[in-house]
Amino acid sequence: MRISEVIRRKGSSVVTVSPQASVADLLAVLDDHNIGAVVVSEDDGQSVAGIVTERDVVRHLHTRGAEVLGVAVGEVMTAEVYTCVPEDELEVLGRVMTERRIRHLPVVVDGKLEAIVSIGDIVKNRLDELQSERDSLVDYVSH
């Protein structure tokens, strides 16, 4: 199965934040949307400048203290972002995410941000596949 199928099921909306926004503003966005990561974009979600996660904030909070709340998101974000395309296989990306310890992947098409997938999306999709296979086998054995 491909990422495009996950996007079709979950939708393609992506929450973004400007690199100039404060970390305090970022925390409000994370809370408002009940999410753990936000794509950082300089052009209102057209491109990916970085990604910032709860983990990034916690690490900077540990080293810089409460002053980090006033710092720009651009100072705490991860600038080297691993991305994927809709044609990528879920199984391959699941392994990549596990090996690289990445929980969120922006989906980019022709340089434009299209969606975001999480490791949770990939796991949910795999569980749905397994349930469907189980149901088919039970149906087959029952008849």
Secondary structure, DSSP 8 states (H G I E B T S, - for coil): -BHHHHHHHH-----EE-TTSBHHHHHHHHHHHT-SEEEE-SSTTSS-SEEEEHHHHHHHHHHHGGGGGGSBGGGTSB-S---B-TTSBHHHHHHHHHHHT--EEEEEETTEEEEEEEHHHHHHHHHHHHHHHHHHHHHHHH-
